[in-house]
Amino acid sequence: MTTETLVEIKDLNFSYDKRAVLKGINMTMVRGKIIAVMGGSGCGKTTLLRLIGGAVTPSSGYVKVADQVVHELGRDELFLLRRKMSMLFQFGALFTDLSVFDNVAFQMREHTDLPEPVIRDLVLMKLHAVGLRGAHNLMPAELSGGMARRVALARSIALDPMLVMYDEPFAGLDPISLSVIGNLIRRLTDALGMTSIVVTHDVHESLKIVDYVYFISDGVIAAHGTPAEVRRSVSPFVHQFVHSEADGPVPFHYPAATYATDLNLESSFA
């Protein structure tokens, strides 16, 4: 069993203007594993994916992918690294004017010199892996939400990447489609030997398929561990998140002045 590190995140800090989003994040992600990143809305999960992909630059610290510090790479080096990565966006982000077949073939035509007969065979292979070979002539508008997500998954593995990042892959799916997508992520990760990073709010589905979990709260790693460790955790934060409880360390209200102050009612209570 491999324990080789593919993604190393060390003392990572990132801010939007003066608002700190990530504060001293440390993570290690091993090849061939599925790692979940969880936390409340706005905690920095998607920003973390953008940092791994080199779309933004950290304030300090670094993200290292395949032994390369991402923010130190030049433009050409970064693009070469990105060809070994892939991204599954929250709602698929298929090209609406291209058929299912052409959506999956797009990267092959754009980044390789493969002849069309080979591309055809590879596209059908990827679609077969997600159970949609028979839908290759359909347009995105003809697909259900679950089918569109599966086509997007086929497109994300078109070039056999070493790393796939999933931004809320379970959002908006019915229970059957959700289970199908989860099982596909697990099966494809194992079959292709790639590393999968899953940003999600769906605790229960994720704990069925992932190898390791990081919880982010207020810009820091609040907890981490294997699914078994997460289930046994006595951390109030983890317990609140796993059991979807309203009361706990994660507040409902965004930090603000008192309600009376905002309504200019202090004097009426004097």
C-alpha positions as CSV (number, residue, x, y, z in Angstrom):
1,M,0.0,0.0,0.0
2,T,1.5,3.4,-1.1
3,T,2.1,6.1,1.5
4,E,3.7,8.5,-1.0
5,T,2.6,12.1,-0.4
6,L,1.1,13.8,-3.5
7,V,-0.2,17.0,-1.9
8,E,1.6,18.7,1.0
9,I,0.2,21.9,2.6
10,K,2.4,23.6,5.1
11,D,1.6,26.6,7.3
12,L,-0.8,27.9,4.6
13,N,-2.3,31.4,5.1
14,F,-4.6,33.2,2.7
15,S,-6.6,36.4,3.0
16,Y,-9.0,38.4,0.9
17,D,-7.9,41.9,1.5
18,K,-7.7,42.1,5.3
19,R,-10.1,39.2,5.9
20,A,-8.1,36.1,6.9
21,V,-9.7,33.0,5.3
22,L,-7.1,30.3,6.0
23,K,-4.8,30.5,9.0
24,G,-1.8,28.2,9.3
25,I,-3.3,25.2,7.5
26,N,-1.3,21.9,7.4
27,M,-2.5,18.9,5.5
28,T,-0.9,15.8,3.9
29,M,-2.7,13.9,1.1
30,V,-1.4,10.5,0.0
31,R,-1.5,9.1,-3.5
32,G,-4.5,6.9,-4.3
33,K,-6.6,8.0,-1.4
34,I,-9.8,10.0,-1.0
35,I,-9.5,13.0,1.3
36,A,-12.6,14.9,2.4
37,V,-12.4,18.6,3.4
38,M,-15.5,19.6,5.4
39,G,-16.6,22.7,7.2
40,G,-19.3,25.4,7.3
41,S,-20.1,27.6,4.3
42,G,-17.4,30.3,3.9
43,C,-14.8,28.5,5.9
44,G,-12.3,28.4,3.0
45,K,-12.8,24.9,1.5
46,T,-13.2,26.1,-2.1
47,T,-10.4,28.6,-1.6
48,L,-8.2,25.7,-0.6
49,L,-8.9,24.0,-4.0
50,R,-8.0,27.2,-5.8
51,L,-4.7,27.4,-3.9
52,I,-3.9,23.7,-4.9
53,G,-4.7,24.5,-8.5
54,G,-2.6,27.7,-8.5
55,A,-5.6,30.0,-9.2
56,V,-4.6,32.2,-6.2
57,T,-1.4,32.7,-4.3
58,P,-1.0,32.2,-0.6
59,S,-0.1,35.0,1.8
60,S,2.5,32.7,3.3
61,G,3.2,29.0,3.5
62,Y,2.9,26.8,0.5
63,V,1.0,24.1,-1.3
64,K,3.3,21.4,-2.9
65,V,1.9,19.0,-5.5
66,A,4.1,16.2,-6.8
67,D,7.1,17.8,-5.1
68,Q,6.5,21.2,-6.8
69,V,5.6,24.3,-4.8
70,V,2.6,25.5,-6.8
71,H,2.9,29.3,-6.3
72,E,6.6,29.3,-7.3
73,L,5.9,27.8,-10.7
74,G,6.1,29.8,-13.9
75,R,3.2,30.0,-16.3
76,D,4.2,27.2,-18.5
77,E,5.2,24.9,-15.6
78,L,1.9,25.6,-13.9
79,F,-0.1,24.7,-17.0
80,L,1.9,21.5,-17.3
81,L,1.1,20.6,-13.7
82,R,-2.6,21.5,-14.2
83,R,-2.8,19.0,-17.0
84,K,-2.2,16.3,-14.4
85,M,-5.0,17.7,-12.3
86,S,-8.8,17.8,-12.8
87,M,-11.7,19.5,-11.3
88,L,-15.4,18.5,-10.9
89,F,-17.4,21.6,-10.4
90,Q,-20.4,21.8,-8.1
91,F,-23.0,21.5,-10.9
92,G,-20.9,19.8,-13.6
93,A,-20.3,22.9,-15.7
94,L,-20.7,21.0,-19.0
95,F,-20.4,22.9,-22.2
96,T,-24.1,23.3,-23.1
97,D,-23.6,23.5,-26.9
98,L,-21.6,20.3,-27.0
99,S,-22.9,16.7,-26.9
100,V,-22.0,14.4,-24.0
101,F,-19.4,12.8,-26.3
102,D,-17.8,16.1,-27.3
103,N,-17.8,17.3,-23.7
104,V,-15.6,14.3,-22.7
105,A,-13.5,14.5,-25.9
106,F,-12.8,18.2,-25.4
107,Q,-9.6,17.8,-23.4
108,M,-8.3,15.0,-25.6
109,R,-8.7,17.2,-28.7
110,E,-7.3,20.3,-27.0
111,H,-4.2,18.8,-25.3
112,T,-3.3,15.7,-27.3
113,D,-2.5,14.7,-30.9
114,L,-4.5,11.5,-30.7
115,P,-6.4,10.5,-33.9
116,E,-10.2,10.6,-33.8
117,P,-10.7,6.8,-33.8
118,V,-8.5,6.6,-30.6
119,I,-10.4,9.5,-29.0
120,R,-13.7,7.8,-29.8
121,D,-12.6,4.6,-28.1
122,L,-11.3,6.5,-25.0
123,V,-14.4,8.6,-24.7
124,L,-16.7,5.6,-24.8
125,M,-14.4,3.9,-22.3
126,K,-14.8,6.9,-19.9
127,L,-18.5,7.1,-20.4
128,H,-18.8,3.3,-19.9
129,A,-17.0,3.7,-16.5
130,V,-19.8,6.1,-15.3
131,G,-22.6,4.0,-16.9
132,L,-23.5,6.5,-19.7
133,R,-22.0,5.1,-22.8
134,G,-25.5,4.9,-24.3
135,A,-26.0,8.6,-23.7
136,H,-23.1,9.8,-25.8
137,N,-25.2,11.5,-28.4
138,L,-27.4,13.4,-25.9
139,M,-27.1,17.2,-25.2
140,P,-26.6,18.5,-21.6
141,A,-30.2,19.9,-21.6
142,E,-31.5,16.3,-22.1
143,L,-29.7,15.0,-18.9
144,S,-31.0,14.8,-15.4
145,G,-28.9,16.4,-12.6
146,G,-27.4,13.0,-11.6
147,M,-26.6,12.1,-15.3
148,A,-24.9,15.5,-15.8
149,R,-22.7,15.0,-12.8
150,R,-21.7,11.6,-14.1
151,V,-20.8,13.0,-17.5
152,A,-18.7,15.7,-15.7
153,L,-17.0,13.0,-13.8
154,A,-16.2,11.2,-17.0
155,R,-14.8,14.4,-18.4
156,S,-12.7,15.0,-15.3
157,I,-10.9,11.6,-15.8
158,A,-10.5,12.0,-19.5
159,L,-6.7,12.4,-19.4
160,D,-6.2,10.0,-16.4
161,P,-5.2,12.8,-13.9
162,M,-3.1,12.1,-10.8
163,L,-5.3,14.4,-8.8
164,V,-9.1,15.2,-9.0
165,M,-10.7,17.9,-6.9
166,Y,-14.4,17.7,-6.3
167,D,-16.3,20.9,-5.3
168,E,-19.6,19.8,-3.6
169,P,-20.1,16.7,-5.9
170,F,-23.2,15.7,-3.9
171,A,-25.1,19.0,-4.0
172,G,-28.6,18.9,-5.3
173,L,-28.7,15.1,-6.0
174,D,-31.5,12.7,-5.0
175,P,-30.5,9.9,-2.6
176,I,-30.0,7.3,-5.4
177,S,-27.8,9.6,-7.6
178,L,-25.9,10.7,-4.5
179,S,-25.0,7.1,-3.7
180,V,-24.1,6.4,-7.4
181,I,-21.7,9.4,-7.5
182,G,-20.1,8.5,-4.2
183,N,-19.5,4.9,-5.3
184,L,-18.1,6.1,-8.6
185,I,-15.6,8.4,-6.9
186,R,-14.4,5.5,-4.8
187,R,-14.3,3.0,-7.6
188,L,-12.5,5.4,-10.1
189,T,-10.0,6.5,-7.4
190,D,-9.1,2.9,-6.7
191,A,-9.0,1.8,-10.4
192,L,-7.0,4.7,-11.7
193,G,-4.7,5.1,-8.6
194,M,-5.5,8.8,-8.5
195,T,-5.9,11.1,-5.5
196,S,-9.3,12.6,-4.9
197,I,-10.0,15.7,-2.8
198,V,-13.7,16.0,-2.0
199,V,-15.0,19.3,-0.6
200,T,-18.5,18.6,0.8
201,H,-21.1,19.2,3.4
202,D,-22.5,15.7,3.1
203,V,-21.0,14.0,6.1
204,H,-22.8,10.7,6.0
205,E,-22.2,9.9,2.4
206,S,-18.6,11.1,2.6
207,L,-17.7,8.9,5.6
208,K,-18.8,5.9,3.5
209,I,-16.2,6.4,0.8
210,V,-13.3,8.6,2.1
211,D,-10.0,7.5,3.7
212,Y,-9.3,10.7,5.7
213,V,-11.2,13.8,6.8
214,Y,-10.2,17.3,7.6
215,F,-12.6,19.7,9.3
216,I,-12.0,23.4,8.8
217,S,-13.5,26.0,11.2
218,D,-12.7,29.7,11.4
219,G,-9.8,29.2,9.0
220,V,-8.0,26.5,10.9
221,I,-8.0,22.7,11.1
222,A,-10.5,22.0,13.8
223,A,-10.2,18.2,13.7
224,H,-9.0,15.5,11.4
225,G,-8.8,11.7,11.2
226,T,-10.1,8.5,9.5
227,P,-13.9,8.0,9.2
228,A,-13.7,5.6,12.2
229,E,-11.9,8.2,14.3
230,V,-14.4,10.9,13.3
231,R,-17.4,8.7,14.3
232,R,-15.8,8.1,17.7
233,S,-14.7,11.7,18.2
234,V,-15.7,13.5,21.4
235,S,-14.8,16.9,19.9
236,P,-17.8,19.2,20.3
237,F,-17.2,20.7,16.8
238,V,-17.1,17.3,15.1
239,H,-20.1,16.1,17.1
240,Q,-22.1,19.1,16.0
241,F,-21.1,18.8,12.4
242,V,-21.6,15.0,12.1
243,H,-25.0,15.1,13.8
244,S,-26.2,18.3,12.2
245,E,-26.9,20.0,15.5
246,A,-28.0,23.6,15.6
247,D,-26.3,24.3,19.0
248,G,-22.5,23.9,19.4
249,P,-19.2,25.6,18.7
250,V,-20.3,26.6,15.2
251,P,-22.6,29.7,15.7
252,F,-25.7,30.3,13.6
253,H,-25.1,34.1,13.5
254,Y,-22.2,35.7,11.6
255,P,-20.2,37.9,14.1
256,A,-21.9,41.3,14.5
257,A,-22.6,44.1,16.9
258,T,-25.6,43.6,19.2
259,Y,-29.0,43.6,17.5
260,A,-30.0,46.6,19.6
261,T,-26.9,48.5,18.4
262,D,-27.6,47.8,14.7
263,L,-31.2,49.0,15.2
264,N,-30.1,52.1,17.1
265,L,-32.2,51.1,20.1
266,E,-29.7,51.5,23.0
267,S,-31.3,54.7,24.2
268,S,-34.7,53.1,24.5
269,F,-33.3,50.6,27.0
270,A,-31.4,53.2,29.1
